[in-house]
C-alpha cells in the first residue's frame, strides 16, 4: 500500500466522514423526536380523559398557553347564532356524517359579557345554511363541555382565511372575532364534545387526536443509510489501497 494510495483517500474520506456524521446526527435527532412525541401523546391522553374544569376567568386568558392545549373545560352562556362562522374541512369518510363540509364556530356569550368561540361540530356541505338545521340552533343558556384549543399555525399549502368573504380554513379565534365584530373574545376555541345536538347537527366531538408517530422508522432509515455509506466507503478504500478499480 503506497503513501500515494492513502493520500488519494483523504478527500473522499473527509466527505464520507462528514456525510456519516450528518446521517448519524439525523438518526439521533429522530430518536429525540420519538421521546418528545411519546410524551406528547401521553400528555394529551391524560388531558382529554381528565374531569372537565370550569373555563378560566377572563383575567387568566392572557396566561393560557401550550400547557392548556386539549384541557377539558366546561362553559355556560348563550350562543350567538347570528355570528356563526363556518370553517371548511374534510372529515374522514368513516365518520358519519363525513366528507367535505364545515365546522360550525359559534360565539358563546358568557355571563360577564366576554365571548368564547365554540366549535360545535361538523355539518355536510348541503347543510351549510342555518335554515337546514334549525333544530340545532339552541336558544337560551347552554352548557358546553369540550377541549380547549389554541389557534392553528399557518400551513404552507393551506388556503389563507378570507374574512371579507367569510371563508375560513384555519382556526384563528382573534381573526374570526374581529371579522364578526366581537370584543372581549377568548384567544382560544372550545371543541365541543360528542354530546348530541338537537336534530343531530352540528355533529360534535370532531377533535382529531391521532398524531403520526413514525420517528422510530425514520431513525432506522437514517442509521441504515449511515451503515450503507460506511460499507460502500470501506469497499472503495479497500479497492483503492490494493490497487484494484
Secondary structure as UniProt FT lines:
FT   HELIX           3..7
FT   HELIX           9..49
FT   STRAND          53..54
FT   HELIX           58..63
FT   HELIX           66..68
FT   TURN            69..70
FT   STRAND          72..91
FT   TURN            93..94
FT   STRAND          99..110
FT   TURN            111..112
FT   STRAND          115..124
FT   HELIX           125..127
FT   HELIX           130..136
FT   STRAND          141..150
FT   TURN            156..157
FT   HELIX           163..165
FT   STRAND          167..168
FT   HELIX           173..179
FT   TURN            180..181
FT   STRAND          185..192
FT   HELIX           198..200
FT   HELIX           215..241
FT   TURN            242..243
//
